[in-house]
Amino acid sequence: MNIVVVVTISGWRHIIKVMAAAGIDGPQATSKGLRHAWGIAMIEGGAPITFVRDLLGHSDVKTTEIYLQVIGKEKCNLVMAAWDKTD
């Protein structure tokens, strides 16, 4: 399952303004940075890694597992334990 989200130029400008108002700038203030932040937030919120993989359109869950390196060992262990139960 791949989900495609189309953002207009005016929509993207609005996103940039909101990010700037929140103090997010530099390398994070890109569509890729926003995508990564969204993926990490979903995993931290307890979303199954396979669900995040599907939403981000990754063909291999190993790509999505990279996000686990960012969230810390304790949360990573919880996510992986939950994932093991779904196999």
C-alpha positions, 0 to 999 in steps of 0.5 A: 500500500502506497499513499501519495500526498500532493502538496501545492506550492502555496501549501508547502509555503504555509508548512515552511512558515509554520515550521519556521514559527516553531523554530524548525529550520535548516536541514529539518525544514525540508520535505524529507526532514518533515517526512522523517520527523513524521515517521519517527513520531509515528513509531514513538507513538506506538504505530507498528513498524510495518504500518509506518513502512507502508505509509512511507512507501518503503519496499523493505522494512529494513529501510524503516528500521533506520528510524528505530536508531533515532528513537533510542534503545528503550523505545526501539526494544518495545517496537521490535518486541511488538513487531515480533508478536505480529510475525 
